[in-house]
Amino acid sequence: MSRPEPAGAARVISAGEAVAAAVAVAEEHGVTVREPVVLKDSYNLRIHLRPAPVVARVPTVTALARLRPEEAMRRELAVVSFLHELGAPVVPPSDLLPARVHERDGAPVSFWRHVEHDGSRPVTPEVFGRALRELHEALRGYPGALPRLGPVLDEPGHLLRVLAADLEPAVSARLAEARAGLAARLPGGGQAVHGDAHPGNLLVTPAGLLWNDFEETTFGPVGWDLACLLGTVRLDGRAAVRAYGADPGDPALAVFAEARALQAVLWTLARALRFPEERAAARAVLDGWLRDPTGRSR
């Protein structure tokens, strides 16, 4: 018996449907695709449309877990186009297709320039911290509208509805209570920030370091990005925050660390809806959060 989709959730797009949609749209715009290759199948599906220097991105888990995934895709294209025109180091939209959200058979698709990068080459904390500061300086001038702290004020509410059938009522209530408490404690003000500023989103390429994956760009204090960095296990986050020019021990960062921890557990649970083999691991993440929702333990 198949598992029913949560009320209000988008249909889960299969990998085959995503590849077919991306190829069809690309070929309609004159892009020759002979060998589409899935680069990554995680929260989104990324497909290199070889031999073209184009990567298509199709939301899969994000389409399930976001009420309006196309809005996040449009914001990302707008933010990255702004940064690219400014000369900031970003992976830009492809110039072989219109820089907008395309749609085919219910699958929204965006297209990006393919860049060679080496994920095995580590970025030092000092380099990452300085790069993040420079990115924030560039983002400060972004003129477009962005949701205020969308990853913690908007998305968790929908995620909790999507996950309701998979969680015990007491656990759902505790997660909802944590979200409400954080919403009341988060400070106002800020600027455009990356939204998911971990080392995996700074690519080491032949052209230098390039920022990638701006779909969670939001308006808020830079402390949100610093908390993302403090929570990473890919490098010494505290050293990177110091290189940024901030104090990793600043008590004001604690609320952002808690918000990031709540976001992480909800998205991990949502990912397990598409990848059922990960359910046990996702439950372990949830149990860890239930023991310590502060985000201090890794």
C-alpha positions as CSV (number, residue, x, y, z in Angstrom):
1,M,0.0,0.0,0.0
2,S,1.5,3.4,-1.0
3,R,2.0,6.0,1.6
4,P,-0.5,8.9,1.3
5,E,1.0,12.4,0.6
6,P,0.5,14.9,3.4
7,A,-2.3,17.3,3.0
8,G,-1.2,20.5,1.2
9,A,2.0,18.9,0.0
10,A,3.1,19.1,-3.6
11,R,3.4,15.9,-5.6
12,V,6.9,14.3,-5.3
13,I,8.7,14.5,-8.6
14,S,10.6,11.4,-9.5
15,A,14.2,11.6,-10.7
16,G,13.1,10.3,-14.1
17,E,10.4,13.0,-14.4
18,A,12.8,15.7,-13.3
19,V,15.4,14.7,-15.9
20,A,12.8,14.4,-18.7
21,A,11.4,17.9,-17.9
22,A,14.9,19.5,-17.8
23,V,15.9,18.0,-21.1
24,A,12.7,18.9,-22.8
25,V,12.8,22.6,-21.7
26,A,16.5,22.9,-22.6
27,E,16.0,21.4,-26.1
28,E,13.1,23.7,-26.7
29,H,15.6,26.6,-26.3
30,G,18.1,25.1,-28.7
31,V,20.4,23.5,-26.1
32,T,21.7,20.1,-27.4
33,V,21.5,17.5,-24.7
34,R,23.1,14.1,-25.5
35,E,23.9,12.7,-22.1
36,P,22.1,14.1,-19.1
37,V,24.0,13.2,-15.9
38,V,22.5,13.4,-12.4
39,L,25.2,15.2,-10.3
40,K,23.3,15.1,-7.0
41,D,19.9,13.9,-5.8
42,S,19.3,15.3,-2.4
43,Y,16.9,18.1,-1.5
44,N,16.9,19.1,-5.2
45,L,17.9,17.1,-8.3
46,R,20.9,18.6,-10.2
47,I,21.5,17.5,-13.7
48,H,24.4,18.3,-16.0
49,L,22.9,18.5,-19.5
50,R,26.0,17.3,-21.2
51,P,27.6,18.3,-23.5
52,A,26.1,21.7,-22.8
53,P,27.7,23.7,-19.9
54,V,24.3,23.8,-18.2
55,V,23.1,22.4,-14.9
56,A,19.4,22.0,-14.4
57,R,17.9,22.1,-10.9
58,V,14.6,20.6,-10.2
59,P,13.0,20.7,-6.6
60,T,12.2,17.3,-5.2
61,V,12.2,17.3,-1.4
62,T,12.0,21.1,-1.5
63,A,8.9,20.9,-3.7
64,L,7.3,18.6,-1.1
65,A,8.4,20.7,1.9
66,R,7.8,24.2,0.6
67,L,4.3,25.6,0.1
68,R,5.5,27.6,-2.9
69,P,8.9,26.3,-4.2
70,E,8.8,28.4,-7.3
71,E,8.9,31.5,-5.3
72,A,12.2,30.5,-3.6
73,M,13.5,29.6,-7.1
74,R,12.6,33.0,-8.5
75,R,14.2,34.8,-5.5
76,E,17.3,32.8,-6.0
77,L,17.6,33.7,-9.6
78,A,17.0,37.4,-8.8
79,V,19.6,37.5,-6.0
80,V,22.3,35.6,-8.0
81,S,21.7,37.7,-11.1
82,F,22.2,40.9,-9.0
83,L,25.4,39.5,-7.5
84,H,26.7,38.4,-10.9
85,E,26.1,41.8,-12.4
86,L,27.9,43.3,-9.5
87,G,30.9,41.1,-10.1
88,A,30.6,39.1,-7.0
89,P,31.9,35.5,-7.1
90,V,28.8,33.4,-7.7
91,V,27.8,30.5,-10.0
92,P,25.5,32.4,-12.3
93,P,22.3,31.4,-14.2
94,S,23.0,29.8,-17.6
95,D,23.1,32.3,-20.4
96,L,21.8,29.7,-22.9
97,L,18.3,29.9,-21.6
98,P,16.1,32.7,-20.1
99,A,17.0,33.2,-16.4
100,R,13.6,32.4,-15.0
101,V,11.7,29.4,-13.5
102,H,10.6,27.1,-16.4
103,E,7.9,24.5,-16.0
104,R,7.2,21.2,-17.7
105,D,4.7,18.6,-16.7
106,G,4.3,20.0,-13.2
107,A,8.1,20.2,-12.6
108,P,9.7,23.7,-12.1
109,V,13.2,23.9,-13.5
110,S,16.0,26.5,-13.2
111,F,19.2,26.5,-15.3
112,W,22.7,27.4,-14.1
113,R,26.1,27.6,-15.6
114,H,28.1,24.4,-15.2
115,V,31.4,25.0,-13.4
116,E,34.1,22.4,-12.7
117,H,34.9,22.3,-9.0
118,D,36.8,20.2,-6.6
119,G,34.9,19.2,-3.5
120,S,38.0,17.5,-2.0
121,R,40.0,20.7,-1.7
122,P,39.3,22.2,1.7
123,V,38.7,25.9,2.2
124,T,40.4,27.2,5.4
125,P,38.3,28.8,8.1
126,E,40.1,32.1,7.5
127,V,39.4,32.1,3.8
128,F,35.8,31.1,4.4
129,G,35.2,33.8,7.0
130,R,36.6,36.5,4.8
131,A,34.6,35.3,1.8
132,L,31.4,35.4,3.8
133,R,32.1,38.9,5.0
134,E,32.7,40.0,1.4
135,L,29.4,38.3,0.3
136,H,27.5,40.1,3.0
137,E,29.0,43.4,1.8
138,A,27.7,42.7,-1.7
139,L,24.3,41.5,-0.5
140,R,23.8,44.7,1.5
141,G,22.8,46.5,-1.7
142,Y,20.3,44.0,-2.9
143,P,17.1,46.0,-3.7
144,G,14.6,43.1,-4.0
145,A,12.0,42.0,-1.5
146,L,12.9,39.0,0.7
147,P,11.0,37.2,3.5
148,R,12.2,38.0,7.0
149,L,14.1,35.0,8.3
150,G,12.0,32.8,6.1
151,P,13.9,29.6,6.9
152,V,12.7,29.8,10.5
153,L,9.6,31.9,10.5
154,D,7.9,30.6,7.3
155,E,9.1,27.2,6.2
156,P,8.9,25.4,9.6
157,G,5.2,26.0,9.8
158,H,4.6,24.2,6.5
159,L,7.1,21.5,7.3
160,L,5.3,20.7,10.5
161,R,2.0,20.3,8.5
162,V,3.8,18.0,6.0
163,L,5.3,15.9,8.7
164,A,2.2,15.7,10.9
165,A,1.3,12.2,9.9
166,D,4.8,10.9,10.6
167,L,5.2,12.4,14.1
168,E,3.8,11.6,17.5
169,P,1.4,14.4,18.6
170,A,3.6,15.2,21.6
171,V,6.7,15.6,19.3
172,S,4.8,17.8,16.8
173,A,3.6,20.0,19.7
174,R,7.1,20.4,21.0
175,L,8.5,21.3,17.6
176,A,5.7,23.8,17.1
177,E,6.3,25.3,20.5
178,A,10.0,25.7,19.8
179,R,9.2,27.4,16.5
180,A,6.8,29.8,18.2
181,G,9.3,30.6,21.0
182,L,12.0,31.3,18.5
183,A,9.8,33.6,16.4
184,A,9.2,35.7,19.5
185,R,12.9,35.8,20.4
186,L,14.5,36.5,17.0
187,P,15.7,40.1,16.6
188,G,14.5,42.4,13.9
189,G,16.5,44.4,11.3
190,G,19.2,43.1,9.1
191,Q,20.0,42.8,5.4
192,A,20.0,40.1,2.7
193,V,22.0,37.1,3.8
194,H,22.9,33.8,2.1
195,G,20.6,31.7,4.3
196,D,22.6,28.5,4.1
197,A,26.2,29.6,4.5
198,H,28.0,26.4,5.0
199,P,31.3,25.4,3.3
200,G,29.5,23.1,0.8
201,N,28.0,26.2,-0.8
202,L,31.4,27.8,-1.5
203,L,32.9,25.9,-4.5
204,V,36.6,25.7,-5.3
205,T,36.8,26.2,-9.1
206,P,39.5,27.0,-11.6
207,A,38.2,30.6,-11.6
208,G,38.5,30.8,-7.8
209,L,35.9,30.5,-5.0
210,L,32.3,30.8,-6.2
211,W,29.2,31.0,-4.0
212,N,26.3,28.7,-4.9
213,D,22.8,27.7,-3.8
214,F,21.0,30.9,-2.8
215,E,17.5,29.4,-2.5
216,E,17.3,30.2,1.2
217,T,18.4,33.8,0.9
218,T,16.5,35.8,3.4
219,F,16.3,39.1,5.1
220,G,17.7,39.1,8.6
221,P,20.7,39.8,10.8
222,V,24.0,38.4,9.6
223,G,24.0,36.3,12.8
224,W,21.8,33.8,10.9
225,D,24.6,33.0,8.5
226,L,27.2,33.0,11.3
227,A,25.1,30.4,13.2
228,C,25.0,28.3,10.0
229,L,28.8,28.5,10.0
230,L,29.2,27.7,13.7
231,G,27.1,24.6,13.2
232,T,29.2,23.1,10.4
233,V,31.4,20.0,10.9
234,R,33.3,20.7,7.6
235,L,35.7,23.1,9.1
236,D,36.4,25.0,12.4
237,G,33.3,27.2,12.4
238,R,34.5,29.3,15.4
239,A,37.8,30.2,13.6
240,A,35.8,31.1,10.5
241,V,33.5,33.4,12.5
242,R,36.6,35.1,14.0
243,A,38.0,35.5,10.5
244,Y,34.7,37.1,9.5
245,G,35.3,39.6,12.3
246,A,32.7,38.5,14.8
247,D,32.9,36.8,18.2
248,P,31.9,33.2,18.0
249,G,31.0,33.3,21.7
250,D,28.6,36.2,21.3
251,P,25.5,35.3,23.3
252,A,23.4,37.0,20.6
253,L,24.2,34.1,18.2
254,A,22.6,31.5,20.5
255,V,19.0,32.1,19.3
256,F,20.2,31.7,15.7
257,A,21.9,28.5,16.5
258,E,18.7,27.2,18.0
259,A,16.7,28.2,15.0
260,R,19.2,26.5,12.7
261,A,19.0,23.4,14.8
262,L,15.2,23.3,14.4
263,Q,15.4,24.0,10.7
264,A,17.9,21.1,10.3
265,V,15.8,18.5,12.1
266,L,12.7,19.4,10.2
267,W,14.4,19.3,6.8
268,T,16.1,16.0,7.7
269,L,12.7,14.5,8.5
270,A,11.3,15.9,5.2
271,R,14.1,14.3,3.2
272,A,13.2,10.9,4.7
273,L,9.8,11.2,3.2
274,R,11.4,10.9,-0.2
275,F,14.2,8.6,0.9
276,P,12.5,6.1,3.3
277,E,15.8,4.2,3.8
278,E,17.0,7.3,5.8
279,R,14.1,7.2,8.3
280,A,16.1,5.7,11.1
281,A,18.9,8.2,10.7
282,A,16.3,11.0,10.6
283,R,14.7,9.8,13.7
284,A,18.2,9.8,15.4
285,V,18.6,13.4,14.4
286,L,15.1,14.2,15.9
287,D,16.0,12.3,19.1
288,G,19.2,14.3,19.4
289,W,17.2,17.6,19.0
290,L,14.7,16.4,21.6
291,R,17.6,15.9,24.1
292,D,19.2,19.3,23.2
293,P,17.3,21.8,21.0
294,T,19.9,24.5,21.5
295,G,22.1,23.5,18.6
296,R,25.2,23.4,20.8
297,S,25.9,19.7,20.4
298,R,26.8,18.2,17.0
